């Protein structure tokens, strides 16, 4: 299978994962696994071969997450090149490769290139993966960037939590009616990864330091060999409520 075929299959599986996100959790996870598989194959085939004049080049990889519920769909422009169109709330792009470690990123409303909603220079390290969230209210967007680590010990899983609700309180993530897993996470903060045995478990999002449940997270399915980022965002029609996004890896 060619590099281009892997790339387009990766996009198709991401779209399927987004479609199944709230309809069928098992299909959502399986689609994301296939998305990740084809992304890995695409990246492997895109790597320069030994002796090629590009063999000394080093790259960073970045993807984008739309985390602003009041903001319309977005077009992502990296160094004057459009790398993703029609990125909608709660969706993420595929990883984009760049050998510039200080690229300029501009965010436009889809279909409009008059003036960016948000623009800035980001600073990267070679051989590193990043997720860049477009977060905040529509009139005050900001970039929030984290490093991703897809490596997982064989047959294990890992998970972390990212708080992207500007109106949300500080949060604890706990096992349902049980112990706290991640504590005192405020807006823009992200936890370290926690290694876990693959399983299906019930979690709950609590008001930090209390037993008050903000959002139940039932039947969270963790598959082997995958890294998960659980993201809290404002609900699309109510900034006083939260909902979640699962990123894999």
N, C-alpha and C positions, 0 to 999 in steps of 0.2 A: 504494500500500500504506500502511495506517495506521501510526501510531506503535506501537500495541499489537501489531500483526501483526509488525513488525520486532522488537519486544522478545521475543515468544514464539519467533520463529524463531531469534533469537540464543541463547536458552536451549537450544533443541533442538539447534542445531549445536554448542554447547559440550558437551552430553551425548554427541553422536556423537564429538566430538574425544576426550573422555575414554575412550569405549569403544574407539576405534581406536588409542589411544596405544601399546600394546605389541603389537597385532595387525597393524597396517598403517600404517607411518609416513607414507606418501603420503596415505592417507585421513585420517589424523590432522591433517596440515598443511592439507589442503584444507578439512576441517571447521572448523578454527580460522580460516582465511581467511574463510569464510562467516559464522562467528560474529562476527568483527571487522567485516565489511561491514555486517551488520544492526545491530550496536551503533552504528556510526557513523551509519547512517541514522536510528536511533531518537534518538540524541543531537541530530542536526540538526533533526529535527521537534519535539523537546522544547525547543529554544532559543526564547526569547521573541522576538516580532516587534517591529520598530521601532514605537515609540509605545505599546506595551503597558506597563502599570504596573509589570511585572516587568523591564523592559528594563535597569534599572540594577543588577539583582541579579547577583552573581558567584558561581560555584559551584566546588567541588572535586569530584573523582570518585575514589572509593576502591573497591577490590576486595579480597577476602580469600582467603588461601591457607592450606589446612590442611596444615601441615608437621610435625605431631607424630604419629609412627607408632603410639605406644601409646595414643592418645586416640581415643575413639569419635567418631561423627559429631556435628557441631556445629550449633547454631542461632546466628545472628548477630543481635544486637539493637543498632540504632543509635538513640540518643535515644528509647528505649522502643518503637520500632517494629521488628518483626521484618523483616529485609531478606533473609535467606537461611536456609532450613531444610535440614537433612540434608547439610551440607557434609562430605564424607568425605576421608580422608587422600589427599594428592596432588592433590586437586581444588581449583579456584579458582572464585570466584563471578564474576558479571558486575560491571561497574562500577556503583556506586550514587552518585547525585548528592546533594550536600548543600551548602546555603548557610551552614551553621554551620561556622565555622573551628575550633571547639573542642568537637566532639561527644563524648559519652560512648559508648563501645562496651562491650557486655557479651557474653560468650560462655557459652552454656549447652550442656549435653548435650541432644541432640535429644530432644524429648518431655518435658523436665524444665525447669521454670522456678522451682524452689525457691530455688536460690542459684547465682550465676554461677561458672563455673570460672575465669574471668578477666574483669576489668573495669578500665577506665581511660579517661582523657580523652586524646584525640589532638589534635595541633595541625597544622592544615592551612594551605595558602596557596590563595587563589582561582585559578581557571584552571589548576589543576595536578592531575595524575593520580598516584595512589598505589596500591601494593600493600602490604597489611598481612598479614604471615605470623603465624599462631599456631604458635609453635615451642617446642621444649624438651620435657623429659619430662612426662608427664601430671600429675605432682604439682608441677610447677614451670613452668607455661606462661608465656610472655611474648609481647608484641607486638614484632615487628621490622618497621619501616616503611621503604619506599624510594619514591623518586619514579620514575615511568615517563615515558618520552619516545617516543611511537609514531612520531614524524616520521622519515622515511627519505628520502634523496635518490632521485629517480626511478630505477627499475630497479636499485637497489642493495639491500643488506641490512645489518643490523648485529646484533651479539650481545654479551652480557655474561654474567658468571658470578656466582652468589649462593650463598654457603656457609651452609646451614641445618642442618648436622649437628652437634649439640652434642657428640657423641662422636667426631667425625671429626677427623683431623689437618689441619694446614695443607696446602693443595693447590696444585699447578700444573696448568693446563690446557695441553696441548701437541698439536701435530699428531702423528699416530701415527709413532713413531720419528723425530720431527723436532723443530723448534724449539718453545720454550715460547711460548704466546700470552698467558696470564695467569699471574702468579707470586705465590706466597706469600699465598694467600687463606685466612684463618682464619674460624672460626665467627662469623656475623652480618655478615661483610664482603661487599661487592659491588664489582665492578670497574666501570670506565667502559665505555661501549659501544665496540666495535671495528667500524668499517665494513668490510664484506666484499663481494666479488663473489658474487652468487648461485651456489651450487654445492652438490654433495654431497661431503662430506669425512669422513675418519676422524680422530677425536680420541682422546685418552686423558687420564684423570685420574691424576696422579702424586703421590706423596708429595713435598711441597715440597722443592726443591733436589736431588732425586735422579732417577734413571731408573726407579724402582720404580713400576710401573703399579698403581694402586688399582682403577681401573675403566675398561675400554675403552669408547669411545663411537663405535661404527661407524656409517657411513652416515648422518651428520647432514646432513639436507637443508635448505638455506637458500634460501628462495624470495625473489624480488624484492619490494621495497616492504614488507617486514616487519621488525619489530624483535623479537629473541628474547632471552629471559632463561633461561639454563640454570641450574637449581637443583639443588644436591646435598642430599639428605636421608638420614637413616638408613633402611636397609631395614626393611620392616614387621616381619619376623620375626627380625631379627638386627641389633643396634645396632653390631656390629663391621663391618658391610658397608654400602656406600653404593649408592644408586640416584639416578636423575635425573628431574626434571620439566622440561618445556619450556613456558614461558609465552610467548604471542603476543598482543598486543605486549609 
